[in-house]
Amino acid sequence: MKQFRVENLTSTYGEKTLFDHISFLISEGDRIGLVGVNGSGKTSLLNALAGNQPADQGQIVVQNDYNIGYLRQDPSLDGEQLVMDAVFAGNQPVFKTIRYYQQALEEFSQNPEDQQLGQKFERAQSAMDRDDAWTAESQIKTILTQLHMPDLNRKIKELSGGQRKRVGLAQILIEEPDLLILDEPTNHLDFDSIAWLEKYLANYRGAVLTVTHDRYFLDAVANRIFELSFGKLYEYQGNYQDYVTGKAERVQAEQVSQHKKEQLYQRELAWMKKSARARTTKQKGREKAFAKLEAGMDGLQVDEDVTLSLGQQRLGKKVLIMENANLAFGDHQILKDFNLRLGAGERIGITGANGAGKSTFLNVIAGRIPLTSGIIELGETVKMAYYTQTTEPISEDKRVIEYLTDVASSVTDKAGSQISVSELLEQFLFPPFMHGTLIRKLSGGEKRRLYLLKLLLEQPNVLLLDEPTNDLDIGTLTILEDFLADFSGTVITVSHDRYFLDKVVRQLYIFTGNGIIERYDGLFSQYLEKNGSTINQPTAQNNQSGSIKGKKTKKQVVQKLTYKEKKEWATIENDIAQLEENVATLTEQMAQEGSNYTKVIEIESQLNQVNQTLEEKMDRWAYLSEIVEKHS
């Protein structure tokens, strides 16, 4: 079994220790979620493990043939490359075979009468047979389809940030490395793509290490959680729910230990204050023990809660009215005769397909984009703050506290008391030594947290939040969710985060594209259960290609089934029926065995394997049926 061993890894950034002599072992089959507050060193740790930015001390021990695939939050891709070239950029021999086959197919499709090109195509087909590249190609097609990849013949520079992220994700999934390192893999993915990725990673042969804010994703994928906190690495067995329970128990135990330590310190301090005559020379050992105890009395280091207790301006009953609102950019319809009436205290969630106009909708409300036609009115008492996906331009040479004091030197809390900016920064996990730090020295997540704090410092009564979970750590998100629960103003948020939407909103507007918007009252997870992935299909503008080939010439037949796929399609439904029958049989056998735990465990293992095969067959059936329907 291949393993990835980390020994005494240490890294610092300026005055801050990111991780201090941490050690751990990653084995095949591990699914590890890495959590910690923004600025705790998560990305630095990922870069060190991937070999991009070595740590200051320590070593990483792996076998010579151990492969690592690293998906950054912003993948580094050549803008001039075609998507197809980027996806197949790996050095594996099978990639070279597939690239050669694709080139030969493209050339022969355009000139089918050319004998030399025909011979080249035959050689390419033979190479595909020799390297069993058809299987790899089928797997690749499934990955590209499930991730809703853009046209593979477009250049990388023509893609949006979300599309680039999907290209990067497809690239490393196709390579199938021994260790997958994923930094926020669910950002910019639709819900059906996330559901597919959860299944894919759960069955992945190698190991997975991921940083993500998506708590449902961690619940579905992780079997270990690493928490990076104050330079230490804490490990928990299980998923996110197990981590929450485990951390609470750890902190409670440490607090009990710290309390006992403090009591002992007070007793020893009282003894040390006695006159020298009261202490005999025989007690020099106790004095040394006290010195050691005193040196260690730095207090318990625990990630603090971000407490938001801020006042706000009064909000009247009328907040927002939209009547017969229409918005279109050319043929791209965003709103079509849309009506909305919002009052104080409402919580609205905006979600749906990428490219359907969710962020544009917020820009309309914020007055940044005018309607094509219709009416939009804001209440007279509305004071709006807009948390956009991109942080506003900030002078990198400005200091943290200066950025906030440009807005106000203090703020009033709900009790009417004044809170200074310094106090507010400390509540928001910026310790005193960071208040004078230049903004350019902050991590990306810390900048986003500071940007959010600045908006809340303005004490708005209407909050527009565009994908707030993308750059905030889980701890900050939890506090933000609690703040919004007590916030008496109105909240309108665009989000793909299922957990966040479930906690914050009860009224949803689902943008499906072409101006079609569906309203749903209830939890978003309930909506997904009822409607599946129907809201996640890309709009016509984005769904240009889901297969390994992008554009088709008049003479091309690129999307048709290959010979091997035709054989697979002829038997796949019978295969699925047989697997379903096997599942039923094994389930019945488990029930019959009753208390024979040894036998039950054996059958359960077989059942898990059959279920896994069944899921893979169903994914293949979905992919193949899509091609068949296009040519029926």
Residue pairs with C-beta under 8 A, 6 or more apart in sequence:
1 27
1 28
2 27
2 28
2 62
2 63
2 66
2 178
2 206
3 25
3 26
3 27
3 28
3 62
3 63
4 25
4 26
4 27
4 49
4 60
4 61
4 62
4 66
4 178
4 179
4 207
5 25
5 26
5 60
5 61
5 62
6 22
6 23
6 24
6 25
6 26
6 49
6 58
6 59
6 60
6 61
7 23
7 58
7 59
7 60
7 61
8 21
8 22
8 23
8 57
8 58
8 59
9 19
9 21
9 22
9 23
9 45
9 48
9 55
9 57
9 58
9 59
9 60
10 17
10 19
10 20
10 21
10 22
10 55
10 56
10 57
10 58
11 17
11 18
11 19
11 41
11 44
11 45
11 48
11 55
11 56
11 57
12 18
12 56
13 41
13 44
14 441
15 433
16 39
17 231
18 40
18 41
18 44
18 45
18 228
18 231
19 41
19 44
19 45
19 55
19 228
19 231
19 232
19 233
20 231
20 232
21 57
21 58
22 58
22 232
22 233
23 58
24 226
24 233
24 235
26 32
26 179
26 207
26 209
27 207
28 178
28 205
28 206
28 207
29 205
29 207
30 207
30 208
30 209
30 223
30 224
31 201
31 202
31 204
31 207
31 208
31 221
31 222
31 223
31 224
32 207
32 208
32 209
32 210
32 222
32 223
32 224
32 225
32 226
33 210
33 211
33 212
33 218
33 221
33 222
33 224
33 225
33 226
33 239
33 240
33 243
34 42
34 45
34 46
34 209
34 210
34 211
34 225
34 226
34 227
34 228
35 42
35 211
35 218
35 225
35 226
35 227
35 228
35 243
35 473
35 474
36 42
36 227
36 228
36 229
36 303
36 473
37 229
37 303
37 429
37 445
37 473
37 475
37 476
38 443
38 444
38 445
38 446
38 448
38 449
38 471
38 472
38 473
38 476
39 442
39 443
39 445
39 446
40 228
40 229
40 230
40 473
41 228
41 231
42 211
42 228
43 73
43 183
43 211
43 443
43 444
44 53
45 228
46 70
46 181
46 183
46 209
46 211
47 53
48 54
48 55
48 60
49 60
49 68
49 179
49 181
49 209
50 68
50 70
50 181
51 60
51 68
52 70
66 178
66 179
67 175
67 177
67 178
67 179
68 177
68 178
68 179
68 181
69 172
69 173
69 175
69 177
69 179
69 180
69 181
70 172
70 181
70 183
71 168
71 169
71 172
71 180
71 181
71 182
71 183
71 185
72 168
72 183
73 165
73 183
73 184
73 187
73 444
74 161
74 164
74 165
75 164
75 165
75 167
75 168
75 169
75 171
77 86
77 156
77 164
77 167
77 168
78 86
78 156
79 155
79 156
79 157
80 155
80 156
80 157
81 89
81 155
81 156
82 152
82 153
82 154
82 155
82 156
83 149
83 150
83 151
83 152
83 153
83 154
83 155
83 156
83 159
83 167
83 550
84 102
84 152
84 153
84 548
84 550
85 99
86 156
86 167
86 171
87 140
87 144
87 149
87 152
87 167
87 170
87 171
87 174
88 95
88 98
88 99
88 102
88 174
89 95
89 171
90 171
90 174
90 175
92 175
93 131
94 131
94 132
94 133
94 136
95 174
97 124
97 127
97 128
97 130
97 131
97 133
98 128
98 133
98 136
98 137
98 140
100 124
100 127
101 124
101 125
101 127
101 128
101 133
101 137
102 548
102 549
103 124
104 117
104 120
104 121
104 123
104 124
105 121
105 124
105 549
105 558
107 114
107 117
107 120
107 121
108 114
108 117
108 118
108 120
108 121
109 553
109 555
109 556
109 557
109 558
110 553
110 555
110 556
111 117
112 118
112 555
127 133
128 134
128 137
134 562
134 564
137 548
138 564
138 565
138 620
139 174
140 174
140 548
141 547
141 548
141 623
142 619
142 620
142 623
143 170
143 173
143 174
143 200
144 152
144 170
144 546
144 547
144 548
145 546
145 547
145 623
145 626
146 192
146 193
146 196
146 197
146 200
146 619
147 166
147 169
147 170
147 189
147 193
147 196
148 166
148 190
148 193
148 354
148 538
148 542
148 543
148 546
149 163
149 166
149 167
149 170
149 545
149 546
150 159
150 163
150 166
150 167
150 542
150 544
150 545
151 544
151 545
151 550
151 551
152 545
152 548
152 549
152 550
153 545
153 550
153 551
154 544
154 550
156 164
156 167
159 167
161 188
162 187
162 188
162 354
163 188
163 542
165 187
165 188
165 189
166 188
166 189
166 193
169 182
169 185
169 189
169 197
172 180
173 180
173 200
176 205
176 206
177 206
178 206
178 207
179 206
179 207
179 208
179 209
180 201
180 204
180 206
180 207
180 208
180 209
180 210
181 209
181 210
182 208
182 209
182 210
182 211
182 212
183 210
183 211
184 211
184 212
184 213
184 470
185 197
185 210
185 212
186 194
186 197
186 212
186 214
186 217
186 496
187 470
188 354
188 496
189 197
189 496
190 353
190 354
190 496
190 533
190 536
190 538
191 496
191 498
191 528
191 533
191 535
191 536
192 532
192 533
192 536
193 536
194 214
194 217
194 496
195 533
196 619
198 217
198 220
198 221
199 615
199 619
201 208
201 210
201 221
202 220
202 221
203 612
203 615
203 616
208 221
210 221
210 222
212 218
213 469
213 470
213 472
213 473
213 474
213 477
213 497
214 469
214 497
214 498
214 499
215 240
215 474
215 499
216 498
216 499
216 525
218 225
218 239
218 240
218 243
219 239
219 240
219 241
220 239
221 239
222 238
222 239
222 240
223 237
223 238
223 239
224 235
224 236
224 237
224 238
225 235
225 236
225 238
225 239
225 240
225 242
225 243
225 246
226 233
226 234
226 235
227 233
227 234
227 235
227 236
227 243
227 247
229 301
229 302
229 303
230 301
230 303
234 247
234 250
236 242
236 243
236 246
236 247
237 246
238 246
251 302
254 300
254 302
255 300
255 302
258 299
258 300
261 293
261 296
261 297
262 297
264 293
265 293
265 294
265 297
268 286
268 289
268 290
268 293
269 290
269 294
271 279
271 286
271 290
272 287
272 290
279 287
303 429
303 475
304 429
305 475
305 479
306 427
306 428
306 429
306 475
306 476
306 479
306 480
307 427
307 479
308 427
308 428
308 456
308 479
308 480
308 482
308 483
309 413
309 414
309 415
309 419
310 411
310 412
310 413
310 414
310 419
310 456
310 457
310 459
311 411
311 412
311 413
311 414
311 416
311 459
312 383
312 459
312 460
312 461
312 487
312 488
312 489
313 381
313 383
313 459
313 460
313 461
314 381
314 461
315 344
315 379
315 381
315 382
315 383
315 461
315 462
315 488
315 489
315 490
316 344
316 379
316 380
316 381
317 343
317 344
317 379
318 343
318 377
318 379
318 380
319 342
319 343
319 344
319 346
319 378
319 379
319 382
319 462
319 490
320 340
320 341
320 342
320 365
320 376
320 377
320 378
320 379
320 382
320 462
320 490
321 340
321 341
321 342
321 375
321 376
321 377
322 338
322 339
322 340
322 341
322 374
322 375
322 376
322 377
323 339
323 374
323 375
324 337
324 338
324 339
324 373
324 374
324 375
325 335
325 337
325 338
325 339
325 340
325 364
325 371
325 373
325 374
325 375
325 376
326 335
326 336
326 337
326 338
326 371
326 372
326 373
326 374
326 515
327 333
327 334
327 335
327 357
327 360
327 364
327 369
327 371
327 372
328 334
328 335
328 372
328 515
332 357
332 541
333 514
333 515
334 356
334 357
334 360
334 361
334 515
335 357
335 361
335 364
335 371
335 374
335 515
335 517
336 514
336 515
336 516
337 374
338 374
338 515
338 517
342 348
342 490
342 492
343 490
344 461
344 488
344 489
344 490
345 488
345 489
345 490
346 490
346 491
346 507
347 484
347 490
347 491
347 493
347 504
347 505
347 506
347 507
348 490
348 491
348 492
348 493
348 505
348 507
348 508
348 509
349 493
349 495
349 501
349 504
349 505
349 507
349 508
349 509
349 524
350 358
350 361
350 362
350 492
350 493
350 494
350 495
350 508
350 509
350 511
351 358
351 494
351 495
351 496
351 501
351 508
351 509
351 510
351 511
351 524
351 535
352 358
352 509
352 510
352 511
352 512
352 513
352 517
352 535
353 511
353 512
353 513
353 535
353 536
353 537
353 538
353 539
354 538
354 539
354 542
355 513
355 538
355 539
355 541
355 542
356 511
356 512
356 513
356 539
357 511
357 513
358 494
358 511
359 389
359 466
359 467
359 494
360 369
361 494
361 511
362 386
362 464
362 466
362 492
362 494
363 369
364 370
364 371
364 376
365 376
365 464
365 492
366 384
366 386
366 464
378 384
381 461
382 461
382 462
383 458
383 459
383 460
383 461
383 462
384 460
384 462
384 463
384 464
385 455
385 456
385 458
385 460
385 462
385 463
385 464
386 455
386 464
386 466
387 451
387 452
387 455
387 463
387 464
387 465
387 466
387 468
388 466
389 466
389 467
389 470
391 447
391 448
391 451
392 451
394 403
394 439
394 447
394 451
395 439
396 438
396 439
396 440
397 438
397 439
397 440
398 438
398 439
399 435
399 436
399 437
399 438
399 439
400 425
400 430
400 434
400 435
400 436
400 437
400 439
400 442
400 450
401 421
401 422
401 425
401 435
401 436
403 439
403 450
403 454
404 421
404 424
404 425
404 450
404 453
404 454
404 457
405 421
407 454
407 457
407 458
408 421
408 457
408 458
409 420
409 421
410 418
410 419
410 420
410 421
411 418
411 419
411 421
411 424
411 457
411 459
412 418
412 419
412 459
413 419
419 427
421 457
422 432
422 435
424 453
424 457
425 434
425 435
425 453
426 432
428 449
428 450
428 453
429 449
429 476
430 446
430 450
439 447
439 450
442 450
444 471
445 471
445 472
445 473
448 471
448 472
449 472
449 476
452 468
452 472
452 480
455 463
460 489
461 488
461 489
461 490
462 489
462 490
462 491
462 492
463 484
463 487
463 489
463 490
463 491
463 492
463 493
464 492
464 493
465 491
465 492
465 493
465 494
465 495
466 493
466 494
467 494
467 495
467 496
468 477
468 480
468 493
468 495
468 500
469 477
469 495
469 497
469 500
472 480
477 500
481 500
481 503
481 504
484 491
484 504
485 503
485 504
491 504
491 505
493 500
493 501
493 504
493 505
495 501
498 524
498 525
498 528
501 508
501 523
501 524
502 523
502 524
502 525
505 524
506 521
506 522
506 523
507 519
507 520
507 521
508 519
508 520
508 521
508 522
508 524
508 527
509 517
509 518
509 519
509 520
510 517
510 518
510 519
510 520
510 527
510 535
511 517
512 518
512 534
512 535
512 537
513 538
513 539
513 540
514 539
514 540
518 535
520 527
537 543
544 550
545 551
546 626
547 558
547 559
547 627
549 556
549 558
549 559
552 558
552 559
559 627
559 630
559 631
560 627
560 631
561 569
561 624
561 627
561 628
565 624
565 627
568 620
568 624
569 624
569 628
572 617
572 620
572 621
572 624
573 621
575 617
576 614
576 617
576 618
576 621
579 610
579 613
579 614
579 617
580 614
582 610
583 607
583 610
583 611
583 614
586 603
586 606
586 607
586 610
587 607
589 603
590 600
590 603
590 604
590 607
593 599
593 600
593 603
